């Protein structure tokens, strides 16, 4: 028991050395988003509700899945006391509307966060997609107890041409307070970015997160398809000097997603996800 407590306190102390880690309420849950440097704007999968909600309404072509279900789990810096993961669903209910749901968990027995996200998206025309998400946060700290908060996110996706797309998201626009007794708030941020299709095999991404109560962050990434069933990812982020790698293996309607994030001080964070669509 003493050994467990010691490990727990060491883990919490290490996490505290990462700038704004405990305040990163908008961290991506999608394994693919993690693999390309933490970028969420251009990923259309089961976790779009908490990434870019506008992507829930993507109706690309007849072969694109209209229903997606996914699960993922991540071991933060290989510490048993710091795991996170969740499940998500994204549904195109018709050619113009989509909905999404995400359930997330993160933390330890003494410091944890559970999140439930609901999203609605609308295709305005063949190029413009808009979406909104509602976040319900259940936070638990041993010294304070439970806190239940509500916030939200707005998202935009604009396909300017066959090769170029623009994305934008605004998280917690009303700067929700963590407690009524203090001025501490959930950080508000805005992420904007571009994706460019260099060829049918290679795609590049760049995004910038502007945080009103946290450090800004530049994210770079790329994906390369060596064959139809295999897609490779690589990315980096100035937030905590993260390097990211990943791979997606697709077998008919199923996908296996793997990613690895490396942080110089704390080491490796592996993540694995499963996605099914039809």
DOBA-53719 format. One record per residue (C-alpha): x, y, z; residue number from 1; residue in one letter. Coordinates in nm, 3 decimals. Layout:
<atoms>
<atom x="X" y="Y" z="Z" nr="NUM" rest="a"/>
...
</atoms>
This chain:
<atoms>
<atom x="0.000" y="0.000" z="0.000" nr="1" rest="x"/>
<atom x="0.284" y="0.241" z="0.088" nr="2" rest="x"/>
<atom x="0.456" y="0.156" z="-0.239" nr="3" rest="x"/>
<atom x="0.136" y="0.230" z="-0.431" nr="4" rest="x"/>
<atom x="0.092" y="0.567" z="-0.258" nr="5" rest="x"/>
<atom x="0.451" y="0.658" z="-0.327" nr="6" rest="x"/>
<atom x="0.411" y="0.571" z="-0.699" nr="7" rest="x"/>
<atom x="0.091" y="0.774" z="-0.714" nr="8" rest="x"/>
<atom x="0.247" y="1.085" z="-0.563" nr="9" rest="x"/>
<atom x="0.552" y="1.056" z="-0.789" nr="10" rest="x"/>
<atom x="0.324" y="1.034" z="-1.092" nr="11" rest="x"/>
<atom x="0.122" y="1.339" z="-0.987" nr="12" rest="x"/>
<atom x="0.440" y="1.534" z="-0.917" nr="13" rest="x"/>
<atom x="0.579" y="1.451" z="-1.261" nr="14" rest="x"/>
<atom x="0.257" y="1.557" z="-1.428" nr="15" rest="x"/>
<atom x="0.268" y="1.885" z="-1.238" nr="16" rest="x"/>
<atom x="0.600" y="1.963" z="-1.408" nr="17" rest="x"/>
<atom x="0.429" y="1.968" z="-1.748" nr="18" rest="x"/>
<atom x="0.297" y="2.319" z="-1.820" nr="19" rest="x"/>
<atom x="-0.082" y="2.334" z="-1.806" nr="20" rest="x"/>
<atom x="-0.124" y="1.955" z="-1.831" nr="21" rest="x"/>
<atom x="-0.397" y="1.945" z="-1.568" nr="22" rest="x"/>
<atom x="-0.572" y="2.228" z="-1.752" nr="23" rest="x"/>
<atom x="-0.566" y="2.068" z="-2.098" nr="24" rest="x"/>
<atom x="-0.939" y="2.003" z="-2.120" nr="25" rest="x"/>
<atom x="-0.935" y="2.008" z="-2.502" nr="26" rest="x"/>
<atom x="-0.671" y="1.736" z="-2.552" nr="27" rest="x"/>
<atom x="-0.746" y="1.514" z="-2.855" nr="28" rest="x"/>
<atom x="-0.878" y="1.164" z="-2.791" nr="29" rest="x"/>
<atom x="-0.856" y="1.031" z="-3.147" nr="30" rest="x"/>
<atom x="-0.546" y="0.814" z="-3.199" nr="31" rest="x"/>
<atom x="-0.510" y="0.956" z="-3.550" nr="32" rest="x"/>
<atom x="-0.520" y="1.315" z="-3.420" nr="33" rest="x"/>
<atom x="-0.252" y="1.228" z="-3.165" nr="34" rest="x"/>
<atom x="-0.032" y="1.074" z="-3.436" nr="35" rest="x"/>
<atom x="-0.023" y="1.394" z="-3.647" nr="36" rest="x"/>
<atom x="0.087" y="1.623" z="-3.365" nr="37" rest="x"/>
<atom x="-0.238" y="1.653" z="-3.172" nr="38" rest="x"/>
<atom x="-0.431" y="1.813" z="-3.459" nr="39" rest="x"/>
<atom x="-0.807" y="1.763" z="-3.446" nr="40" rest="x"/>
<atom x="-0.945" y="1.990" z="-3.717" nr="41" rest="x"/>
<atom x="-0.925" y="1.757" z="-4.016" nr="42" rest="x"/>
<atom x="-0.998" y="1.415" z="-3.868" nr="43" rest="x"/>
<atom x="-1.332" y="1.254" z="-3.946" nr="44" rest="x"/>
<atom x="-1.380" y="0.956" z="-3.714" nr="45" rest="x"/>
<atom x="-1.575" y="0.835" z="-3.412" nr="46" rest="x"/>
<atom x="-1.423" y="1.110" z="-3.192" nr="47" rest="x"/>
<atom x="-1.512" y="1.409" z="-3.412" nr="48" rest="x"/>
<atom x="-1.760" y="1.537" z="-3.151" nr="49" rest="x"/>
<atom x="-1.471" y="1.635" z="-2.923" nr="50" rest="x"/>
<atom x="-1.227" y="1.716" z="-3.206" nr="51" rest="x"/>
<atom x="-1.391" y="1.931" z="-3.471" nr="52" rest="x"/>
<atom x="-1.770" y="1.885" z="-3.441" nr="53" rest="x"/>
<atom x="-1.818" y="2.007" z="-3.799" nr="54" rest="x"/>
<atom x="-1.658" y="1.680" z="-3.917" nr="55" rest="x"/>
<atom x="-1.956" y="1.482" z="-3.785" nr="56" rest="x"/>
<atom x="-2.151" y="1.589" z="-4.096" nr="57" rest="x"/>
<atom x="-1.892" y="1.489" z="-4.355" nr="58" rest="x"/>
<atom x="-2.065" y="1.303" z="-4.637" nr="59" rest="x"/>
<atom x="-1.779" y="1.249" z="-4.882" nr="60" rest="x"/>
<atom x="-1.906" y="0.986" z="-5.124" nr="61" rest="x"/>
<atom x="-2.106" y="0.666" z="-5.144" nr="62" rest="x"/>
<atom x="-1.815" y="0.458" z="-5.011" nr="63" rest="x"/>
<atom x="-1.757" y="0.675" z="-4.701" nr="64" rest="x"/>
<atom x="-1.896" y="0.527" z="-4.374" nr="65" rest="x"/>
<atom x="-2.207" y="0.705" z="-4.245" nr="66" rest="x"/>
<atom x="-2.179" y="0.546" z="-3.901" nr="67" rest="x"/>
<atom x="-1.857" y="0.514" z="-3.701" nr="68" rest="x"/>
<atom x="-1.790" y="0.363" z="-3.362" nr="69" rest="x"/>
<atom x="-1.452" y="0.376" z="-3.193" nr="70" rest="x"/>
<atom x="-1.270" y="0.305" z="-2.868" nr="71" rest="x"/>
<atom x="-0.921" y="0.401" z="-2.755" nr="72" rest="x"/>
<atom x="-0.691" y="0.379" z="-2.456" nr="73" rest="x"/>
<atom x="-0.370" y="0.562" z="-2.381" nr="74" rest="x"/>
<atom x="-0.103" y="0.511" z="-2.116" nr="75" rest="x"/>
<atom x="0.029" y="0.855" z="-2.030" nr="76" rest="x"/>
<atom x="0.411" y="0.836" z="-2.019" nr="77" rest="x"/>
<atom x="0.394" y="0.463" z="-1.930" nr="78" rest="x"/>
<atom x="0.263" y="0.541" z="-1.581" nr="79" rest="x"/>
<atom x="0.002" y="0.294" z="-1.459" nr="80" rest="x"/>
<atom x="-0.166" y="0.565" z="-1.251" nr="81" rest="x"/>
<atom x="-0.216" y="0.802" z="-1.546" nr="82" rest="x"/>
<atom x="-0.436" y="0.638" z="-1.807" nr="83" rest="x"/>
<atom x="-0.698" y="0.791" z="-2.029" nr="84" rest="x"/>
<atom x="-0.930" y="0.674" z="-2.301" nr="85" rest="x"/>
<atom x="-1.290" y="0.652" z="-2.405" nr="86" rest="x"/>
<atom x="-1.545" y="0.568" z="-2.672" nr="87" rest="x"/>
<atom x="-1.714" y="0.764" z="-2.948" nr="88" rest="x"/>
<atom x="-1.987" y="0.750" z="-3.210" nr="89" rest="x"/>
<atom x="-2.035" y="0.966" z="-3.519" nr="90" rest="x"/>
<atom x="-2.344" y="0.939" z="-3.740" nr="91" rest="x"/>
<atom x="-2.449" y="1.109" z="-4.064" nr="92" rest="x"/>
<atom x="-2.828" y="1.105" z="-4.018" nr="93" rest="x"/>
<atom x="-2.881" y="1.237" z="-4.374" nr="94" rest="x"/>
<atom x="-2.686" y="1.413" z="-4.650" nr="95" rest="x"/>
<atom x="-2.668" y="1.741" z="-4.459" nr="96" rest="x"/>
<atom x="-2.682" y="1.662" z="-4.085" nr="97" rest="x"/>
<atom x="-2.466" y="1.465" z="-3.846" nr="98" rest="x"/>
<atom x="-2.447" y="1.392" z="-3.473" nr="99" rest="x"/>
<atom x="-2.174" y="1.261" z="-3.245" nr="100" rest="x"/>
<atom x="-2.121" y="1.139" z="-2.889" nr="101" rest="x"/>
<atom x="-1.801" y="1.090" z="-2.690" nr="102" rest="x"/>
<atom x="-1.739" y="0.947" z="-2.345" nr="103" rest="x"/>
<atom x="-1.391" y="1.009" z="-2.200" nr="104" rest="x"/>
<atom x="-1.203" y="0.936" z="-1.879" nr="105" rest="x"/>
<atom x="-0.865" y="1.048" z="-1.749" nr="106" rest="x"/>
<atom x="-0.661" y="1.053" z="-1.429" nr="107" rest="x"/>
<atom x="-0.612" y="0.854" z="-1.109" nr="108" rest="x"/>
<atom x="-0.828" y="0.746" z="-0.818" nr="109" rest="x"/>
<atom x="-0.752" y="1.076" z="-0.640" nr="110" rest="x"/>
<atom x="-0.754" y="1.311" z="-0.939" nr="111" rest="x"/>
<atom x="-0.976" y="1.231" z="-1.234" nr="112" rest="x"/>
<atom x="-1.191" y="1.381" z="-1.507" nr="113" rest="x"/>
<atom x="-1.489" y="1.225" z="-1.685" nr="114" rest="x"/>
<atom x="-1.629" y="1.397" z="-1.993" nr="115" rest="x"/>
<atom x="-1.946" y="1.344" z="-2.194" nr="116" rest="x"/>
<atom x="-1.976" y="1.524" z="-2.528" nr="117" rest="x"/>
<atom x="-2.276" y="1.566" z="-2.758" nr="118" rest="x"/>
<atom x="-2.237" y="1.726" z="-3.102" nr="119" rest="x"/>
<atom x="-2.452" y="1.840" z="-3.392" nr="120" rest="x"/>
<atom x="-2.317" y="1.930" z="-3.737" nr="121" rest="x"/>
<atom x="-2.467" y="2.079" z="-4.051" nr="122" rest="x"/>
<atom x="-2.345" y="2.078" z="-4.410" nr="123" rest="x"/>
<atom x="-2.422" y="2.426" z="-4.545" nr="124" rest="x"/>
<atom x="-2.312" y="2.336" z="-4.899" nr="125" rest="x"/>
<atom x="-2.060" y="2.106" z="-5.066" nr="126" rest="x"/>
<atom x="-1.769" y="2.302" z="-4.916" nr="127" rest="x"/>
<atom x="-1.880" y="2.446" z="-4.581" nr="128" rest="x"/>
<atom x="-1.959" y="2.245" z="-4.266" nr="129" rest="x"/>
<atom x="-2.047" y="2.383" z="-3.921" nr="130" rest="x"/>
<atom x="-2.079" y="2.207" z="-3.586" nr="131" rest="x"/>
<atom x="-2.130" y="2.264" z="-3.213" nr="132" rest="x"/>
<atom x="-2.053" y="2.042" z="-2.913" nr="133" rest="x"/>
<atom x="-2.183" y="2.046" z="-2.557" nr="134" rest="x"/>
<atom x="-1.939" y="1.926" z="-2.289" nr="135" rest="x"/>
<atom x="-2.040" y="1.790" z="-1.949" nr="136" rest="x"/>
<atom x="-1.735" y="1.763" z="-1.719" nr="137" rest="x"/>
<atom x="-1.723" y="1.570" z="-1.394" nr="138" rest="x"/>
<atom x="-1.403" y="1.659" z="-1.206" nr="139" rest="x"/>
<atom x="-1.289" y="1.492" z="-0.887" nr="140" rest="x"/>
<atom x="-1.008" y="1.602" z="-0.655" nr="141" rest="x"/>
<atom x="-0.961" y="1.436" z="-0.319" nr="142" rest="x"/>
<atom x="-0.922" y="1.764" z="-0.131" nr="143" rest="x"/>
<atom x="-1.219" y="1.938" z="-0.297" nr="144" rest="x"/>
<atom x="-1.455" y="1.662" z="-0.403" nr="145" rest="x"/>
<atom x="-1.674" y="1.650" z="-0.714" nr="146" rest="x"/>
<atom x="-1.732" y="1.940" z="-0.952" nr="147" rest="x"/>
<atom x="-1.981" y="1.927" z="-1.239" nr="148" rest="x"/>
<atom x="-1.934" y="2.179" z="-1.520" nr="149" rest="x"/>
<atom x="-2.077" y="2.251" z="-1.863" nr="150" rest="x"/>
<atom x="-1.893" y="2.411" z="-2.152" nr="151" rest="x"/>
<atom x="-1.886" y="2.380" z="-2.530" nr="152" rest="x"/>
<atom x="-1.707" y="2.403" z="-2.862" nr="153" rest="x"/>
<atom x="-1.785" y="2.541" z="-3.209" nr="154" rest="x"/>
<atom x="-1.624" y="2.406" z="-3.525" nr="155" rest="x"/>
<atom x="-1.588" y="2.497" z="-3.893" nr="156" rest="x"/>
<atom x="-1.457" y="2.295" z="-4.188" nr="157" rest="x"/>
<atom x="-1.414" y="2.455" z="-4.531" nr="158" rest="x"/>
<atom x="-1.302" y="2.257" z="-4.836" nr="159" rest="x"/>
<atom x="-1.172" y="2.538" z="-5.056" nr="160" rest="x"/>
<atom x="-1.053" y="2.302" z="-5.332" nr="161" rest="x"/>
<atom x="-0.989" y="1.932" z="-5.388" nr="162" rest="x"/>
<atom x="-0.645" y="1.968" z="-5.230" nr="163" rest="x"/>
<atom x="-0.682" y="2.246" z="-4.971" nr="164" rest="x"/>
<atom x="-0.905" y="2.254" z="-4.662" nr="165" rest="x"/>
<atom x="-0.936" y="2.501" z="-4.375" nr="166" rest="x"/>
<atom x="-1.045" y="2.420" z="-4.020" nr="167" rest="x"/>
<atom x="-1.134" y="2.625" z="-3.714" nr="168" rest="x"/>
<atom x="-1.253" y="2.541" z="-3.362" nr="169" rest="x"/>
<atom x="-1.324" y="2.750" z="-3.052" nr="170" rest="x"/>
<atom x="-1.331" y="2.567" z="-2.718" nr="171" rest="x"/>
<atom x="-1.500" y="2.706" z="-2.404" nr="172" rest="x"/>
<atom x="-1.592" y="3.044" z="-2.560" nr="173" rest="x"/>
<atom x="-1.760" y="3.168" z="-2.240" nr="174" rest="x"/>
<atom x="-1.460" y="3.089" z="-2.013" nr="175" rest="x"/>
<atom x="-1.645" y="2.865" z="-1.767" nr="176" rest="x"/>
<atom x="-1.530" y="2.899" z="-1.404" nr="177" rest="x"/>
<atom x="-1.387" y="2.595" z="-1.227" nr="178" rest="x"/>
<atom x="-1.537" y="2.706" z="-0.896" nr="179" rest="x"/>
<atom x="-1.771" y="2.987" z="-0.791" nr="180" rest="x"/>
<atom x="-1.538" y="3.090" z="-0.508" nr="181" rest="x"/>
<atom x="-1.230" y="3.159" z="-0.721" nr="182" rest="x"/>
<atom x="-1.147" y="3.325" z="-1.052" nr="183" rest="x"/>
<atom x="-0.984" y="3.009" z="-1.195" nr="184" rest="x"/>
<atom x="-1.138" y="2.913" z="-1.529" nr="185" rest="x"/>
<atom x="-1.125" y="2.634" z="-1.783" nr="186" rest="x"/>
<atom x="-0.880" y="2.757" z="-2.049" nr="187" rest="x"/>
<atom x="-1.035" y="2.897" z="-2.366" nr="188" rest="x"/>
<atom x="-0.858" y="2.831" z="-2.695" nr="189" rest="x"/>
<atom x="-0.898" y="2.877" z="-3.067" nr="190" rest="x"/>
<atom x="-0.736" y="2.640" z="-3.318" nr="191" rest="x"/>
<atom x="-0.704" y="2.723" z="-3.688" nr="192" rest="x"/>
<atom x="-0.524" y="2.528" z="-3.957" nr="193" rest="x"/>
<atom x="-0.480" y="2.413" z="-4.314" nr="194" rest="x"/>
<atom x="-0.446" y="2.074" z="-4.480" nr="195" rest="x"/>
<atom x="-0.289" y="2.026" z="-4.821" nr="196" rest="x"/>
<atom x="-0.300" y="1.717" z="-5.038" nr="197" rest="x"/>
<atom x="0.040" y="1.699" z="-5.205" nr="198" rest="x"/>
<atom x="-0.053" y="1.379" z="-5.388" nr="199" rest="x"/>
<atom x="-0.294" y="1.088" z="-5.351" nr="200" rest="x"/>
<atom x="-0.047" y="0.929" z="-5.109" nr="201" rest="x"/>
<atom x="0.083" y="1.233" z="-4.916" nr="202" rest="x"/>
<atom x="-0.110" y="1.490" z="-4.712" nr="203" rest="x"/>
<atom x="0.030" y="1.768" z="-4.491" nr="204" rest="x"/>
<atom x="-0.128" y="1.952" z="-4.195" nr="205" rest="x"/>
<atom x="-0.048" y="2.268" z="-4.002" nr="206" rest="x"/>
<atom x="-0.247" y="2.409" z="-3.709" nr="207" rest="x"/>
<atom x="-0.197" y="2.676" z="-3.447" nr="208" rest="x"/>
<atom x="-0.366" y="2.687" z="-3.108" nr="209" rest="x"/>
<atom x="-0.410" y="3.030" z="-2.952" nr="210" rest="x"/>
<atom x="-0.480" y="2.993" z="-2.579" nr="211" rest="x"/>
<atom x="-0.624" y="3.274" z="-2.370" nr="212" rest="x"/>
<atom x="-0.524" y="3.110" z="-2.041" nr="213" rest="x"/>
<atom x="-0.255" y="2.864" z="-2.156" nr="214" rest="x"/>
<atom x="0.052" y="2.842" z="-2.377" nr="215" rest="x"/>
<atom x="0.010" y="2.872" z="-2.754" nr="216" rest="x"/>
<atom x="0.095" y="2.570" z="-2.965" nr="217" rest="x"/>
<atom x="0.212" y="2.508" z="-3.322" nr="218" rest="x"/>
<atom x="0.132" y="2.164" z="-3.465" nr="219" rest="x"/>
<atom x="0.276" y="2.008" z="-3.782" nr="220" rest="x"/>
<atom x="0.188" y="1.672" z="-3.931" nr="221" rest="x"/>
<atom x="0.177" y="1.453" z="-4.238" nr="222" rest="x"/>
<atom x="0.018" y="1.127" z="-4.351" nr="223" rest="x"/>
<atom x="0.144" y="0.888" z="-4.618" nr="224" rest="x"/>
<atom x="-0.044" y="0.598" z="-4.772" nr="225" rest="x"/>
<atom x="0.198" y="0.329" z="-4.889" nr="226" rest="x"/>
<atom x="-0.094" y="0.103" z="-4.989" nr="227" rest="x"/>
<atom x="-0.476" y="0.116" z="-4.955" nr="228" rest="x"/>
<atom x="-0.487" y="-0.071" z="-4.624" nr="229" rest="x"/>
<atom x="-0.189" y="0.108" z="-4.463" nr="230" rest="x"/>
<atom x="-0.157" y="0.475" z="-4.366" nr="231" rest="x"/>
<atom x="0.146" y="0.619" z="-4.182" nr="232" rest="x"/>
<atom x="0.143" y="0.933" z="-3.967" nr="233" rest="x"/>
<atom x="0.407" y="1.165" z="-3.826" nr="234" rest="x"/>
<atom x="0.376" y="1.493" z="-3.638" nr="235" rest="x"/>
<atom x="0.526" y="1.731" z="-3.387" nr="236" rest="x"/>
<atom x="0.401" y="1.992" z="-3.144" nr="237" rest="x"/>
<atom x="0.568" y="2.281" z="-2.963" nr="238" rest="x"/>
<atom x="0.352" y="2.206" z="-2.657" nr="239" rest="x"/>
<atom x="0.585" y="2.001" z="-2.432" nr="240" rest="x"/>
<atom x="0.813" y="1.939" z="-2.734" nr="241" rest="x"/>
<atom x="0.617" y="1.634" z="-2.844" nr="242" rest="x"/>
<atom x="0.709" y="1.405" z="-3.133" nr="243" rest="x"/>
<atom x="0.438" y="1.174" z="-3.265" nr="244" rest="x"/>
<atom x="0.426" y="0.866" z="-3.487" nr="245" rest="x"/>
<atom x="0.141" y="0.641" z="-3.586" nr="246" rest="x"/>
<atom x="-0.007" y="0.388" z="-3.826" nr="247" rest="x"/>
<atom x="-0.359" y="0.294" z="-3.936" nr="248" rest="x"/>
<atom x="-0.432" y="-0.056" z="-4.062" nr="249" rest="x"/>
<atom x="-0.763" y="-0.088" z="-4.245" nr="250" rest="x"/>
<atom x="-0.942" y="-0.417" z="-4.309" nr="251" rest="x"/>
<atom x="-1.274" y="-0.366" z="-4.486" nr="252" rest="x"/>
<atom x="-1.497" y="-0.177" z="-4.239" nr="253" rest="x"/>
<atom x="-1.255" y="-0.204" z="-3.946" nr="254" rest="x"/>
<atom x="-0.949" y="0.002" z="-3.854" nr="255" rest="x"/>
<atom x="-0.669" y="-0.059" z="-3.603" nr="256" rest="x"/>
<atom x="-0.491" y="0.263" z="-3.502" nr="257" rest="x"/>
<atom x="-0.160" y="0.287" z="-3.315" nr="258" rest="x"/>
<atom x="0.033" y="0.596" z="-3.208" nr="259" rest="x"/>
<atom x="0.341" y="0.679" z="-3.003" nr="260" rest="x"/>
<atom x="0.417" y="1.019" z="-2.849" nr="261" rest="x"/>
<atom x="0.760" y="1.108" z="-2.715" nr="262" rest="x"/>
<atom x="0.830" y="1.379" z="-2.458" nr="263" rest="x"/>
<atom x="1.193" y="1.453" z="-2.374" nr="264" rest="x"/>
<atom x="1.155" y="1.462" z="-1.995" nr="265" rest="x"/>
<atom x="0.888" y="1.200" z="-1.936" nr="266" rest="x"/>
<atom x="0.930" y="0.957" z="-2.222" nr="267" rest="x"/>
<atom x="0.680" y="0.760" z="-2.429" nr="268" rest="x"/>
<atom x="0.298" y="0.763" z="-2.437" nr="269" rest="x"/>
<atom x="0.152" y="0.475" z="-2.644" nr="270" rest="x"/>
<atom x="-0.209" y="0.476" z="-2.761" nr="271" rest="x"/>
<atom x="-0.421" y="0.216" z="-2.938" nr="272" rest="x"/>
<atom x="-0.763" y="0.256" z="-3.098" nr="273" rest="x"/>
<atom x="-1.022" y="0.052" z="-3.282" nr="274" rest="x"/>
<atom x="-1.271" y="0.201" z="-3.531" nr="275" rest="x"/>
<atom x="-1.563" y="0.038" z="-3.708" nr="276" rest="x"/>
<atom x="-1.777" y="0.202" z="-3.974" nr="277" rest="x"/>
<atom x="-2.043" y="0.121" z="-4.229" nr="278" rest="x"/>
</atoms>
